[in-house]
Amino acid sequence: MNDHVASGPVADEADVIVVGAGPGGSAAAYHLARHGVRVLLLEKTEFPREKVCGDGLTPRAVRQLIRMGIDTSEKAGWLQNRGLRVIGGGVRLELDWPELASFPNYGLVRTRMDFDDMLARRAVEAGALLRTGVNVTGPVQNDDGYVIGVEAKVGPGREPAQFRAPLVITADGVSGKFPLALGLTKRDDRPLGVAVRRYYHSAVKADDDYLESWLELRSAQDPARLLPGYGWIFGLGDGRVNVGLGILNSSDAFGKTNYRHLLTDWLGSTPAEWGLRDEANADGPTLGAALPMGFNRVPHYTRGVLLVGDSGGMVNPMNGEGIAYAMESGEMAAEVAVQALARPFGPERERALQAYPAELSLRFGGYYRIGGIFVKLIGNPQIMRLATKYGMPQPLLMKFVLKLLANLTDPRGGDAMDRIINGLTKVAPSA
């Protein structure tokens, strides 16, 4: 454990330290700073930097960008999309994002290379202090075990340093080193995914109006054979596409497959004119990452620390989306922290901080439990084959599925589909 018990009075560098300047951390820092809170945002790398991601954003993520005051127009460099194109069971279906009061009706695509940089700069514009090259290694705790700061290695020389604050928000991604140092391990009873992706130059697919999702992957070496997992092809609007595939731990192939070879095998079955079969069109290596899903690390608040995004296992089990939930939980953590800091240290502040896991559970708990059931079902190839064969040709059913998988409903009012989905998530257990 990298914890250190503090001794003697030390001045706080900030009201809140945010560990990690990914989408969740930068969103938390932005919303805190907007409320006048002194925020120290610590990032181990330097910007701009690459991250393994599909680079596609649903309307749920777009809403969070708008809440941060970010211009999401095409003239600002974004590629907007109209919806999701689903391919499977011999059917190719284009589903537009729903028209809702609560969410915009378009998605976006942008590489993480400048996306994360943009969000961090937005937090700085709001008043947060960003320090890069700071690798946080663990908590600083008082005699009661309460976290009052962080230990870090700073700069190229990795000099040891401490930073103090009454509250810490950890948004350190899938590794979750900070919560691990507090003894918060991953839950094995929650879904987990693995995704790999690669960039390719493709004149045909680069400017697509739809995010493309493949429910069935065919082998180039044996077209009759279905490969495990699901795939995507997202046009980036700059002459390139992001192509990738994901596999869930409910699949027999999970942990037993060379995912890079799997991606190459699938891409070999795509039309030659797309350019995805040709190694000469590849732009960079194939990279992979784990997808921690369905609240696979809890509690989301303990001893002065709030967990945000992947650090708290908040990837949507239904569609593998993490950015929207990282940004949303970041905003929620910020709102709770503002209220808590207005109270004296002790029971009153703790009462306010407990609102964070309660609100997370209320907003996502039931939905994630349904997602866990969904993951187990689609991990069965026979069920997946039947669902694809009989579900895909039903446009009304697929519209419902899109709303469910992307978690896009109006909480009040809405249509019959919204009411069914909202009702299901309310009755599902949230723990």
C-alpha positions as CSV (number, residue, x, y, z in Angstrom):
1,M,0.0,0.0,0.0
2,N,1.2,3.5,-0.9
3,D,-0.5,5.3,1.9
4,H,1.3,7.6,4.3
5,V,0.0,8.7,7.7
6,A,0.3,12.5,8.0
7,S,1.9,14.1,10.9
8,G,1.9,17.8,11.8
9,P,-0.1,20.6,10.2
10,V,0.4,21.1,6.4
11,A,-1.4,23.8,4.3
12,D,-3.9,22.5,1.8
13,E,-2.9,23.1,-1.9
14,A,-6.6,22.9,-2.9
15,D,-10.1,22.3,-1.7
16,V,-10.3,19.2,-3.9
17,I,-7.6,17.2,-5.7
18,V,-8.7,15.4,-8.8
19,V,-6.5,12.4,-9.8
20,G,-6.5,11.9,-13.6
21,A,-7.4,14.4,-16.4
22,G,-9.4,12.1,-18.6
23,P,-13.0,12.9,-19.4
24,G,-14.3,12.1,-15.9
25,G,-11.5,14.0,-14.0
26,S,-11.7,17.1,-16.3
27,A,-15.5,17.2,-16.1
28,A,-15.3,17.1,-12.2
29,A,-12.6,19.8,-12.2
30,Y,-14.6,22.0,-14.6
31,H,-17.8,21.8,-12.5
32,L,-15.9,22.3,-9.2
33,A,-14.0,25.3,-10.6
34,R,-17.2,26.8,-12.0
35,H,-18.6,26.8,-8.4
36,G,-15.5,28.7,-7.2
37,V,-13.8,25.7,-5.6
38,R,-10.0,25.5,-5.6
39,V,-9.2,22.5,-7.7
40,L,-5.9,20.8,-8.4
41,L,-6.1,18.5,-11.4
42,L,-3.2,16.0,-11.5
43,E,-2.3,14.0,-14.7
44,K,0.5,11.5,-15.0
45,T,1.1,12.1,-18.8
46,E,1.6,15.1,-21.0
47,F,-1.1,16.4,-23.4
48,P,-1.9,15.7,-26.1
49,R,-1.8,11.9,-25.6
50,E,-3.4,8.8,-27.1
51,K,-6.0,6.7,-25.4
52,V,-7.5,3.4,-26.5
53,C,-11.1,4.1,-27.3
54,G,-13.7,3.8,-30.1
55,D,-13.8,7.6,-30.3
56,G,-17.6,7.5,-30.8
57,L,-19.8,9.6,-28.6
58,T,-23.6,9.0,-28.2
59,P,-26.0,11.8,-27.5
60,R,-25.6,11.1,-23.7
61,A,-21.9,12.1,-24.0
62,V,-22.8,15.1,-26.2
63,R,-25.1,16.4,-23.5
64,Q,-22.2,16.4,-21.1
65,L,-20.0,18.3,-23.5
66,I,-22.7,20.9,-24.0
67,R,-22.9,21.2,-20.2
68,M,-19.2,22.1,-20.2
69,G,-19.8,24.8,-22.7
70,I,-18.0,23.1,-25.5
71,D,-18.9,23.9,-29.1
72,T,-19.9,20.6,-30.7
73,S,-20.5,22.0,-34.2
74,E,-18.8,20.6,-37.3
75,K,-17.0,23.9,-37.9
76,A,-15.3,23.3,-34.5
77,G,-13.8,20.1,-35.8
78,W,-16.4,17.5,-34.8
79,L,-17.9,14.9,-37.1
80,Q,-21.6,14.6,-36.2
81,N,-23.6,11.4,-36.8
82,R,-27.3,10.8,-37.1
83,G,-27.5,7.4,-35.4
84,L,-26.4,3.8,-35.3
85,R,-26.1,1.4,-38.3
86,V,-26.5,-2.1,-37.1
87,I,-25.3,-5.0,-39.2
88,G,-26.2,-8.6,-38.4
89,G,-28.4,-11.6,-39.3
90,G,-28.1,-10.6,-43.0
91,V,-29.8,-7.2,-42.2
92,R,-28.4,-3.7,-42.4
93,L,-30.5,-1.3,-40.3
94,E,-30.0,2.4,-39.8
95,L,-31.4,3.7,-36.6
96,D,-31.5,7.5,-36.0
97,W,-30.8,8.8,-32.5
98,P,-34.2,9.4,-30.8
99,E,-35.8,12.8,-30.6
100,L,-35.9,13.6,-26.9
101,A,-36.2,16.6,-24.6
102,S,-33.3,15.4,-22.4
103,F,-30.6,14.6,-25.0
104,P,-29.5,16.1,-28.3
105,N,-30.4,14.1,-31.5
106,Y,-26.8,13.7,-32.7
107,G,-23.7,11.8,-31.8
108,L,-20.0,12.8,-32.4
109,V,-16.7,11.3,-33.3
110,R,-13.4,12.7,-32.2
111,T,-10.0,11.0,-31.4
112,R,-8.9,11.0,-27.8
113,M,-5.6,12.5,-28.9
114,D,-7.2,16.0,-28.7
115,F,-10.5,15.2,-27.0
116,D,-9.0,14.8,-23.6
117,D,-6.7,17.8,-24.1
118,M,-9.7,19.9,-25.0
119,L,-11.6,18.9,-21.8
120,A,-8.6,19.5,-19.6
121,R,-8.1,23.0,-21.1
122,R,-11.8,23.7,-20.5
123,A,-11.3,22.9,-16.8
124,V,-8.4,25.2,-16.7
125,E,-10.4,28.0,-18.4
126,A,-13.0,27.5,-15.6
127,G,-10.3,28.0,-13.0
128,A,-8.8,24.6,-12.2
129,L,-5.0,24.3,-11.8
130,L,-3.7,21.5,-14.1
131,R,-0.4,19.8,-13.3
132,T,0.9,17.2,-15.8
133,G,3.7,14.8,-15.3
134,V,2.4,14.0,-11.8
135,N,2.0,10.3,-11.2
136,V,-0.2,9.8,-8.1
137,T,0.9,6.7,-6.2
138,G,-1.4,6.6,-3.3
139,P,-3.3,8.4,-0.5
140,V,-2.0,10.5,2.4
141,Q,-4.2,9.6,5.5
142,N,-4.6,11.1,8.9
143,D,-4.5,9.0,12.1
144,D,-8.2,8.0,11.6
145,G,-7.5,6.6,8.1
146,Y,-9.3,9.6,6.4
147,V,-7.6,10.7,3.2
148,I,-6.3,14.2,3.3
149,G,-4.1,14.3,0.2
150,V,-2.0,12.3,-2.2
151,E,1.5,10.9,-2.6
152,A,3.0,11.4,-6.1
153,K,6.1,11.2,-8.2
154,V,6.7,14.4,-10.1
155,G,8.5,15.3,-13.3
156,P,11.1,13.4,-15.3
157,G,13.1,12.8,-12.2
158,R,10.1,11.3,-10.5
159,E,10.7,13.3,-7.4
160,P,8.5,12.3,-4.4
161,A,5.8,14.9,-3.5
162,Q,2.7,15.3,-1.4
163,F,-0.4,17.4,-2.2
164,R,-3.1,18.1,0.4
165,A,-6.8,18.7,0.2
166,P,-9.9,18.0,2.3
167,L,-11.4,15.9,-0.5
168,V,-10.0,13.7,-3.3
169,I,-11.8,12.7,-6.5
170,T,-10.1,9.7,-8.2
171,A,-10.6,9.4,-12.0
172,D,-7.5,7.4,-12.6
173,G,-9.1,5.0,-15.2
174,V,-9.3,1.3,-15.5
175,S,-6.1,0.7,-13.5
176,G,-7.7,2.2,-10.4
177,K,-4.4,2.4,-8.6
178,F,-5.6,5.0,-6.1
179,P,-8.7,3.1,-5.0
180,L,-6.6,-0.1,-4.9
181,A,-4.3,1.6,-2.5
182,L,-7.4,2.1,-0.2
183,G,-8.2,-1.6,-0.5
184,L,-11.0,-1.2,-3.0
185,T,-10.7,-4.2,-5.4
186,K,-12.8,-5.1,-8.4
187,R,-15.9,-7.2,-8.0
188,D,-15.8,-10.5,-9.9
189,D,-19.6,-10.6,-10.1
190,R,-19.8,-7.6,-12.5
191,P,-19.3,-7.7,-16.3
192,L,-15.9,-7.0,-17.8
193,G,-15.0,-6.4,-21.4
194,V,-11.9,-6.2,-23.5
195,A,-11.6,-4.1,-26.6
196,V,-9.0,-3.6,-29.3
197,R,-8.9,-0.9,-32.0
198,R,-6.8,0.3,-34.9
199,Y,-6.9,3.3,-37.2
200,Y,-7.1,2.8,-41.0
201,H,-7.1,5.2,-43.9
202,S,-10.4,4.6,-45.8
203,A,-11.8,7.0,-48.5
204,V,-15.1,5.0,-48.5
205,K,-15.9,4.9,-44.7
206,A,-14.2,8.0,-43.3
207,D,-17.1,10.4,-43.6
208,D,-20.0,8.2,-42.4
209,D,-23.2,9.7,-41.1
210,Y,-23.7,6.7,-38.7
211,L,-21.7,4.9,-36.1
212,E,-21.5,1.3,-37.5
213,S,-22.0,-1.6,-35.1
214,W,-21.5,-5.2,-36.3
215,L,-23.3,-7.8,-34.2
216,E,-21.9,-10.7,-36.3
217,L,-18.2,-11.0,-37.3
218,R,-17.3,-13.3,-40.1
219,S,-13.9,-14.9,-40.5
220,A,-12.0,-14.1,-43.7
221,Q,-10.4,-17.6,-43.7
222,D,-13.7,-19.4,-43.1
223,P,-16.7,-17.2,-44.0
224,A,-19.2,-19.7,-42.6
225,R,-17.6,-19.3,-39.2
226,L,-18.8,-16.7,-36.8
227,L,-16.1,-15.0,-34.7
228,P,-16.7,-14.1,-31.0
229,G,-17.5,-10.6,-30.0
230,Y,-19.0,-7.5,-31.7
231,G,-17.3,-4.9,-33.9
232,W,-17.4,-1.3,-34.9
233,I,-16.3,1.0,-37.7
234,F,-16.5,4.7,-36.9
235,G,-15.5,7.3,-39.5
236,L,-13.3,10.1,-38.1
237,G,-14.0,12.6,-40.9
238,D,-10.2,13.1,-41.5
239,G,-9.7,10.3,-44.1
240,R,-9.4,7.7,-41.3
241,V,-11.7,5.2,-39.5
242,N,-11.5,3.7,-36.0
243,V,-12.2,0.0,-36.3
244,G,-12.3,-2.4,-33.4
245,L,-14.0,-5.2,-31.6
246,G,-15.0,-6.1,-28.1
247,I,-15.5,-9.3,-26.2
248,L,-17.3,-9.7,-22.9
249,N,-16.4,-12.0,-20.0
250,S,-19.6,-13.9,-20.5
251,S,-18.1,-15.2,-23.8
252,D,-16.2,-18.6,-23.8
253,A,-13.6,-16.8,-25.9
254,F,-12.8,-14.2,-23.2
255,G,-9.2,-14.4,-22.1
256,K,-8.4,-17.3,-24.5
257,T,-8.2,-15.4,-27.8
258,N,-5.6,-13.3,-29.6
259,Y,-7.8,-10.3,-30.1
260,R,-5.4,-8.6,-32.6
261,H,-5.5,-11.7,-34.8
262,L,-9.3,-11.7,-34.4
263,L,-9.5,-8.1,-35.6
264,T,-7.4,-8.8,-38.6
265,D,-9.4,-11.9,-39.5
266,W,-12.7,-10.0,-39.4
267,L,-11.4,-7.0,-41.4
268,G,-10.2,-9.5,-44.0
269,S,-13.8,-10.3,-44.7
270,T,-14.8,-6.6,-45.3
271,P,-15.1,-5.3,-48.9
272,A,-11.7,-4.6,-50.6
273,E,-12.7,-1.0,-51.5
274,W,-13.0,-0.1,-47.9
275,G,-9.2,-0.5,-47.6
276,L,-9.4,-2.3,-44.2
277,R,-7.7,-5.5,-45.5
278,D,-4.6,-3.7,-46.5
279,E,-1.8,-3.3,-44.0
280,A,-0.5,-0.3,-46.0
281,N,-3.7,1.6,-45.0
282,A,-3.1,1.1,-41.2
283,D,-2.3,4.1,-39.2
284,G,-0.5,3.0,-36.0
285,P,-0.6,-0.3,-34.1
286,T,-3.6,-2.3,-32.7
287,L,-4.1,-1.3,-29.1
288,G,-6.3,-2.8,-26.4
289,A,-7.9,-1.9,-23.1
290,A,-10.2,-3.4,-20.5
291,L,-13.7,-2.1,-20.0
292,P,-14.7,-2.1,-16.3
293,M,-18.5,-2.4,-16.3
294,G,-21.6,-2.1,-14.1
295,F,-20.1,-0.6,-10.9
296,N,-17.4,-3.3,-10.6
297,R,-15.6,-1.3,-7.9
298,V,-17.5,-0.1,-4.9
299,P,-18.1,1.8,-2.6
300,H,-17.9,5.0,-4.8
301,Y,-17.3,7.1,-1.7
302,T,-15.1,6.3,1.3
303,R,-13.0,8.2,3.7
304,G,-12.8,11.5,1.8
305,V,-12.4,9.9,-1.7
306,L,-15.0,9.8,-4.5
307,L,-14.6,7.4,-7.4
308,V,-15.4,8.7,-10.9
309,G,-15.8,6.9,-14.3
310,D,-13.7,3.8,-15.1
311,S,-12.0,4.0,-11.6
312,G,-15.5,3.1,-10.2
313,G,-16.3,0.6,-13.0
314,M,-18.9,2.8,-14.7
315,V,-18.8,1.6,-18.3
316,N,-22.3,0.8,-19.7
317,P,-22.5,-3.1,-20.0
318,M,-25.1,-2.7,-22.8
319,N,-22.9,-0.9,-25.3
320,G,-19.3,-0.5,-23.8
321,E,-19.7,3.3,-23.6
322,G,-17.5,4.9,-20.9
323,I,-17.0,8.6,-21.7
324,A,-20.6,9.7,-21.0
325,Y,-20.7,8.0,-17.6
326,A,-17.2,9.3,-16.7
327,M,-18.3,12.9,-17.4
328,E,-21.7,12.5,-15.8
329,S,-20.3,10.9,-12.6
330,G,-17.6,13.7,-12.6
331,E,-20.3,16.3,-12.6
332,M,-22.3,14.5,-9.9
333,A,-19.1,14.2,-7.7
334,A,-18.4,17.9,-8.1
335,E,-22.0,18.9,-7.1
336,V,-21.8,16.7,-4.0
337,A,-18.3,18.0,-3.1
338,V,-19.5,21.6,-3.3
339,Q,-22.3,20.9,-0.8
340,A,-20.0,18.9,1.4
341,L,-17.3,21.5,1.6
342,A,-19.8,24.1,2.8
343,R,-20.2,21.9,6.0
344,P,-17.7,21.5,8.8
345,F,-15.5,18.4,8.7
346,G,-17.1,15.5,10.6
347,P,-20.6,13.9,10.6
348,E,-22.3,16.8,8.7
349,R,-19.9,16.7,5.8
350,E,-20.0,12.8,5.7
351,R,-23.8,13.0,5.5
352,A,-23.5,15.2,2.4
353,L,-20.8,13.0,0.8
354,Q,-22.9,9.9,1.1
355,A,-25.3,11.5,-1.3
356,Y,-22.8,10.7,-4.1
357,P,-23.1,6.8,-4.1
358,A,-26.8,7.2,-3.4
359,E,-27.3,9.3,-6.5
360,L,-25.2,7.0,-8.6
361,S,-27.2,4.0,-7.5
362,L,-30.4,5.8,-8.2
363,R,-29.4,7.0,-11.6
364,F,-27.5,3.9,-12.9
365,G,-27.8,1.0,-10.5
366,G,-31.0,-0.6,-11.8
367,Y,-29.9,0.0,-15.4
368,Y,-26.5,-1.6,-14.8
369,R,-28.1,-4.7,-13.2
370,I,-30.3,-5.1,-16.4
371,G,-27.1,-4.7,-18.3
372,G,-25.5,-7.5,-16.4
373,I,-28.4,-9.8,-17.4
374,F,-28.0,-8.7,-21.0
375,V,-24.3,-9.5,-21.0
376,K,-24.9,-13.0,-19.8
377,L,-27.6,-13.6,-22.5
378,I,-25.5,-12.3,-25.4
379,G,-22.5,-14.3,-24.2
380,N,-24.5,-17.3,-25.4
381,P,-23.9,-17.7,-29.1
382,Q,-27.2,-19.5,-29.7
383,I,-29.3,-16.7,-28.0
384,M,-27.3,-14.1,-29.9
385,R,-28.0,-15.8,-33.2
386,L,-31.7,-16.1,-32.5
387,A,-31.9,-12.5,-31.3
388,T,-30.1,-11.2,-34.4
389,K,-32.1,-13.4,-36.8
390,Y,-35.6,-12.5,-35.5
391,G,-35.0,-9.1,-33.9
392,M,-33.0,-7.3,-36.6
393,P,-35.9,-7.4,-39.2
394,Q,-38.2,-5.6,-36.7
395,P,-37.6,-1.8,-37.0
396,L,-39.9,-0.9,-34.0
397,L,-38.2,-3.5,-31.8
398,M,-34.8,-2.3,-32.9
399,K,-35.8,1.3,-32.1
400,F,-36.6,0.2,-28.6
401,V,-33.3,-1.8,-28.4
402,L,-31.4,1.4,-29.4
403,K,-33.0,3.4,-26.7
404,L,-32.2,0.7,-24.1
405,L,-28.6,0.0,-25.2
406,A,-27.7,3.7,-25.4
407,N,-29.6,4.6,-22.2
408,L,-31.5,7.4,-24.0
409,T,-34.9,8.0,-22.6
410,D,-36.8,11.0,-21.2
411,P,-37.2,10.5,-17.5
412,R,-40.5,12.4,-17.4
413,G,-43.1,12.0,-20.1
414,G,-41.6,10.4,-23.2
415,D,-43.2,7.7,-25.3
416,A,-44.3,4.2,-24.4
417,M,-40.8,2.9,-25.0
418,D,-39.3,5.4,-22.5
419,R,-41.9,4.5,-19.9
420,I,-41.2,0.7,-20.3
421,I,-37.4,1.2,-20.0
422,N,-37.7,3.6,-17.1
423,G,-40.0,1.3,-15.3
424,L,-37.7,-1.7,-15.8
425,T,-34.7,0.2,-14.4
426,K,-36.8,1.4,-11.4
427,V,-37.8,-2.1,-10.4
428,A,-34.4,-3.7,-11.0
429,P,-32.3,-4.0,-7.8
430,S,-29.6,-1.3,-7.8
431,A,-27.1,-3.0,-5.5
